[in-house]
């Protein structure tokens, strides 16, 4: 009978698979012998041996007999007999470890052991005494008890078995409580530093305004916790609330906004240069409700658009839209700090005419919005913004005080325009201090952050 080729292949695979398993199972430890000793193994379990030693010898572990187990081709223990007068395996050290300096230890030999942090050894060495090691002892050194409990708080690390000198813990308060004191405390000479306290968050009623009416939501007897709201209004006639109408106590113990005030109702306005008001010589007008003012325009060709008489209402607003002065000519252009007009000025300018300005020596014209180099006459008023950025000045005395000098030029006064880059150097024998210091600095509108150098070792 012919056997299918596929079936033969399966049979060969099955044979080799089982043989591989046989080889894996047959993997065993090398035969072991014990010099100056004798071995016993049970016929049913050849992976474990027991041994003892001849007279005058003992197992290396220090017992009078011992065992070893074969695991993955290796014996778990060293099977060795040593003279009874020698010390063998080191004893275990609770909270420490021994330093092995050699393999054979005879009577009187010593070995050092080291204790874990927070423990001390008394003494630091153990001695081999007639074949037996002294017992190493690691005693608890200077330490602190468990960190003090703080009401309404917890510690942000797991509890430790021992808090040695120098240990630290960090406290945190539960929600709606604020910490008073340092959140991190240290163990110093066996005593914890002063712990913080957690105090319930409250917002103070810090206002003394007599005319201010306060409504509380919810109502409270003087203690305001996060979420409490206060709603304000003014008690008397002719008063208006200046500030927020409602504020809320926040989780950090502060109100969402400052307290408002009750101020007398007034109609306030600033007149343009071409407008005048009867009874008010300056540009600012401030009148009480019921008061009427009369407005007019000045300057050639200037015309008032709107009502010339307007009245202040109880709400602090005018009874009609505030009028405007349009048209007309402008007088001479105004003076600008640290700048002058580029050309000779006139006594009058028509609308849309403009004047160009230039800054004084070492000053820099700011051309970023809303600034430019022009002022323009518009409806009888000059419009625009001119700004000259200031230069930086550093004296020799100031450089000496900070231990610096110019990289190119040594000790001399500087007068540099805006954005000018200056490179300094430390004076001989001195070095730069400060992690954010830089010997290269820029002038910024008259301000320059000067570096500082001090003598080495100071």
LINLIN-V871864 format. One record per residue. RES is the residue in one small letter. SS is DSSP state (helix for helix, strand for strand, loop for the rest). OMEGA is omega in degrees with one decimal (none if undefined). D_LAST is the distance of its C-alpha to the last C-alpha in whole Angstrom. Layout:
BEGIN
<<RES SS OMEGA D_LAST> <RES SS OMEGA D_LAST>>
END
This chain:
BEGIN
<<x loop 179.6 104> <x loop 178.7 101> <x loop -179.7 98> <x loop -178.9 96> <x helix -179.9 93> <x helix 179.7 90> <x helix 177.1 91> <x helix 178.9 91> <x helix 179.6 88> <x helix -179.7 87> <x helix 178.3 88> <x helix 179.4 86> <x helix -179.7 83> <x helix -179.6 84> <x helix -178.5 84> <x helix 178.7 81> <x helix -178.7 79> <x helix 177.2 81> <x helix 176.7 80> <x helix 176.9 77> <x helix 178.3 76> <x helix 179.9 78> <x helix 179.4 76> <x helix 179.8 73> <x helix -177.7 75> <x helix 179.4 75> <x loop -174.9 72> <x loop 179.3 71> <x loop 176.7 69> <x loop 175.9 70> <x loop -176.6 72> <x loop 174.8 70> <x loop -177.6 71> <x loop 177.6 70> <x loop -177.6 70> <x loop 178.6 71> <x strand -178.8 72> <x strand -170.9 74> <x strand 171.7 74> <x strand 172.6 76> <x strand -179.3 76> <x strand -178.3 79> <x loop -177.1 81> <x loop -179.2 80> <x strand -177.8 77> <x strand -179.1 76> <x strand 176.9 72> <x strand 178.3 71> <x strand 173.1 72> <x strand 179.9 72> <x strand 174.0 71> <x strand -172.2 71> <x strand 177.5 71> <x loop 179.2 73> <x loop -178.4 73> <x loop 180.0 70> <x strand 178.9 68> <x strand 175.4 66> <x strand -178.5 65> <x loop -178.5 61> <x loop 179.3 60> <x loop 175.8 62> <x loop 175.8 65> <x loop 169.7 68> <x strand -179.6 69> <x strand -178.5 67> <x strand 175.4 68> <x strand -177.4 66> <x strand 178.1 67> <x strand 178.7 67> <x strand 177.8 65> <x loop 172.6 65> <x loop -179.5 66> <x strand 175.5 64> <x strand -174.8 64> <x loop -176.9 62> <x loop 175.8 61> <x loop 180.0 61> <x loop -174.9 65> <x loop 174.9 64> <x strand -179.7 66> <x strand 178.5 64> <x strand -176.5 65> <x loop -179.2 65> <x loop 178.6 63> <x loop 174.0 60> <x strand -177.3 57> <x loop -175.0 57> <x loop 178.5 55> <x loop 173.8 52> <x loop 177.6 53> <x loop -179.0 51> <x loop 175.5 48> <x loop 179.5 47> <x loop 177.3 44> <x strand 178.5 43> <x strand -179.3 44> <x strand 175.6 45> <x loop 179.7 43> <x loop -177.8 46> <x loop 177.4 46> <x loop -175.5 50> <x loop -175.7 53> <x loop 179.7 55> <x strand -179.4 54> <x loop -177.3 57> <x loop 179.7 57> <x loop 177.7 54> <x loop -179.4 52> <x strand 171.0 48> <x strand -174.8 46> <x strand 172.4 43> <x strand -175.8 43> <x strand -179.9 40> <x strand 177.1 40> <x loop 179.1 39> <x loop -179.9 35> <x loop 179.2 36> <x strand 179.3 39> <x strand -179.0 39> <x strand 177.1 41> <x loop -8.2 43> <x loop -178.2 43> <x loop -176.0 41> <x strand 169.3 45> <x strand -173.2 48> <x strand 172.5 51> <x strand -176.6 54> <x strand 178.7 57> <x loop 174.0 60> <x loop -178.9 60> <x strand 178.2 58> <x strand 169.1 54> <x loop -178.1 53> <x loop 176.8 52> <x loop -178.2 48> <x loop 172.7 47> <x strand -177.8 44> <x strand 179.0 43> <x strand 178.9 41> <x loop 178.5 38> <x loop -178.6 36> <x strand 177.6 36> <x strand 172.6 37> <x loop 177.7 41> <x loop -176.4 41> <x loop -178.0 39> <x loop 176.8 41> <x loop 176.0 43> <x loop -177.5 42> <x loop -179.7 45> <x loop -178.6 46> <x strand 172.6 43> <x strand 178.3 42> <x strand -171.7 40> <x loop 175.2 39> <x loop -178.2 39> <x loop 177.2 42> <x loop 178.8 43> <x loop 176.2 41> <x loop -176.8 43> <x loop 176.7 40> <x strand -176.9 37> <x strand 179.3 35> <x loop -177.2 31> <x loop 176.8 29> <x loop 178.1 32> <x strand 175.1 31> <x strand -179.4 34> <x strand 179.2 34> <x strand 172.9 37> <x strand -179.1 39> <x strand 175.2 41> <x loop -177.9 45> <x loop -179.5 46> <x loop 174.6 47> <x strand 179.0 44> <x strand -178.5 40> <x strand 175.8 38> <x strand -176.2 36> <x loop -178.7 33> <x loop -179.4 31> <x loop 179.2 33> <x strand 179.9 31> <x strand -175.9 31> <x strand 171.3 30> <x strand -177.8 32> <x strand 177.5 30> <x loop 176.0 31> <x loop -178.3 35> <x strand 176.2 34> <x strand 173.9 34> <x loop -179.6 32> <x loop -177.3 33> <x loop 178.4 35> <x loop 173.6 36> <x strand 177.5 39> <x strand -177.1 41> <x strand -178.9 43> <x strand -178.1 46> <x loop 173.0 45> <x loop 177.3 47> <x strand -178.0 47> <x loop 175.3 47> <x loop -171.6 50> <x loop 173.6 48> <x loop 179.0 50> <x loop -178.6 52> <x loop -176.0 54> <x loop -175.8 58> <x loop -176.2 60> <x strand 175.9 58> <x strand -175.3 61> <x strand 173.8 59> <x strand -176.1 61> <x strand 176.7 59> <x strand -7.7 60> <x loop -178.2 60> <x loop -176.7 61> <x loop 177.7 58> <x loop 174.5 58> <x loop 179.5 55> <x loop -177.4 53> <x strand -179.6 52> <x loop 178.5 51> <x loop -178.2 50> <x loop 176.9 53> <x loop 178.7 54> <x strand 173.5 55> <x strand 178.1 56> <x strand -171.3 58> <x strand 170.2 58> <x strand -179.3 61> <x strand -175.2 62> <x loop -170.6 64> <x loop 176.5 66> <x loop 176.8 68> <x loop 177.9 66> <x strand 179.7 63> <x strand -178.3 61> <x strand 176.7 58> <x strand -177.0 55> <x loop -176.4 53> <x loop 177.2 53> <x loop -176.7 57> <x strand 174.4 55> <x strand -176.1 52> <x strand 175.4 51> <x strand -176.0 49> <x loop -175.2 47> <x loop 178.6 45> <x loop 178.3 42> <x loop 179.2 43> <x loop 176.8 43> <x strand -177.1 46> <x loop 177.7 47> <x loop 178.0 47> <x loop -178.4 47> <x loop 178.8 50> <x loop 176.7 52> <x strand 174.1 54> <x strand -178.3 57> <x strand 177.7 58> <x strand 180.0 61> <x loop 178.5 63> <x strand 170.3 62> <x strand -174.5 63> <x strand 175.8 60> <x strand 174.6 60> <x strand -177.9 59> <x loop 174.9 61> <x loop -176.2 61> <x loop -177.4 61> <x loop -176.9 65> <x strand 178.5 66> <x strand 176.8 67> <x strand 179.9 68> <x loop 178.3 70> <x loop 179.5 68> <x strand -175.3 65> <x loop -177.6 63> <x loop -179.0 60> <x loop -176.3 59> <x strand 178.2 59> <x strand 178.4 62> <x strand -176.3 61> <x strand 179.0 65> <x strand 177.6 66> <x loop -179.4 69> <x loop -178.3 72> <x loop 179.7 71> <x strand 177.3 72> <x strand 178.4 71> <x strand -175.5 72> <x strand 177.0 70> <x strand 179.9 71> <x strand 177.6 70> <x loop 179.2 69> <x loop -176.9 69> <x loop 175.8 72> <x loop -178.8 73> <x loop -174.2 71> <x strand 178.9 73> <x strand 176.0 72> <x strand -178.6 73> <x loop -178.6 74> <x loop 179.3 75> <x loop 177.6 74> <x strand 179.1 74> <x strand -173.3 72> <x strand 178.1 72> <x strand -179.4 69> <x loop 178.5 70> <x loop -179.2 69> <x loop -176.0 66> <x loop 178.3 64> <x loop 177.3 66> <x strand -175.9 68> <x loop 177.6 72> <x loop 176.3 72> <x loop -177.3 69> <x loop -176.8 68> <x loop 179.2 69> <x strand 172.1 68> <x strand -177.5 68> <x strand 178.4 69> <x loop 178.0 70> <x loop -178.3 70> <x loop 177.6 68> <x strand 174.0 64> <x loop 179.6 63> <x loop -179.7 60> <x loop -176.6 57> <x loop 175.3 54> <x loop -179.8 51> <x loop -179.5 48> <x loop 174.1 44> <x loop 179.8 43> <x strand 177.3 46> <x strand 178.1 50> <x strand -177.5 53> <x loop -179.2 54> <x loop 176.8 57> <x loop -177.3 59> <x loop 178.2 60> <x loop 178.4 63> <x loop 179.5 65> <x loop 177.6 66> <x strand 175.4 65> <x loop 178.1 67> <x loop -179.6 66> <x loop 173.4 64> <x loop -178.9 63> <x strand -178.3 60> <x strand 179.8 57> <x strand 179.6 54> <x strand 173.7 51> <x strand -176.2 48> <x strand 176.5 45> <x loop -178.9 43> <x loop 179.7 41> <x loop 173.8 38> <x loop -175.1 39> <x strand 180.0 40> <x strand 177.6 43> <x loop -177.7 43> <x loop 176.3 46> <x loop 178.8 45> <x loop 10.7 47> <x loop -176.6 48> <x loop 174.1 47> <x loop 178.7 49> <x loop -177.1 50> <x strand 161.7 54> <x strand -174.7 55> <x strand 175.7 59> <x strand 179.7 62> <x strand 177.8 63> <x loop 176.0 66> <x loop 179.5 65> <x strand 176.8 61> <x strand -178.1 58> <x strand 178.7 56> <x loop -178.8 53> <x loop 177.3 49> <x loop 177.4 47> <x loop 176.4 44> <x strand 179.9 41> <x strand -171.5 38> <x loop 173.3 35> <x loop 178.4 33> <x strand 178.5 30> <x strand 178.4 28> <x strand -177.8 25> <x loop 176.9 24> <x helix -180.0 22> <x helix -179.7 21> <x helix 177.7 20> <x helix 178.3 18> <x helix -179.9 16> <x helix -178.1 15> <x loop 175.0 14> <x loop -177.1 13> <x strand 173.7 16> <x strand 178.9 19> <x strand 177.9 22> <x loop 176.2 23> <x loop 175.9 26> <x loop 175.4 27> <x strand -173.6 23> <x loop 173.1 23> <x loop -177.5 26> <x loop 177.4 27> <x strand 177.0 28> <x strand -168.8 31> <x strand 179.2 32> <x loop 178.3 34> <x loop 179.7 34> <x loop 176.4 33> <x loop -178.8 32> <x strand -178.8 29> <x strand 177.7 26> <x strand 179.0 24> <x strand 173.9 20> <x strand 175.8 18> <x strand 175.7 14> <x loop -174.5 15> <x loop 178.2 15> <x loop -178.9 11> <x strand -179.2 10> <x strand -176.6 10> <x strand 175.6 11> <x loop 179.0 10> <x loop -177.8 13> <x loop -178.3 16> <x loop -178.0 18> <x loop -179.7 17> <x loop -179.9 19> <x loop 176.1 19> <x strand -176.6 23> <x strand 179.8 24> <x strand 175.3 28> <x loop -179.9 29> <x strand 178.0 31> <x loop 176.5 33> <x loop -177.6 31> <x strand 175.5 28> <x loop 178.9 25> <x loop -175.4 22> <x loop 174.5 19> <x loop 179.4 16> <x loop 178.8 12> <x strand 179.1 10> <x strand 179.2 7> <x strand -178.1 6> <x loop 179.3 6> <x loop 180.0 4> <x loop none 0>>
END
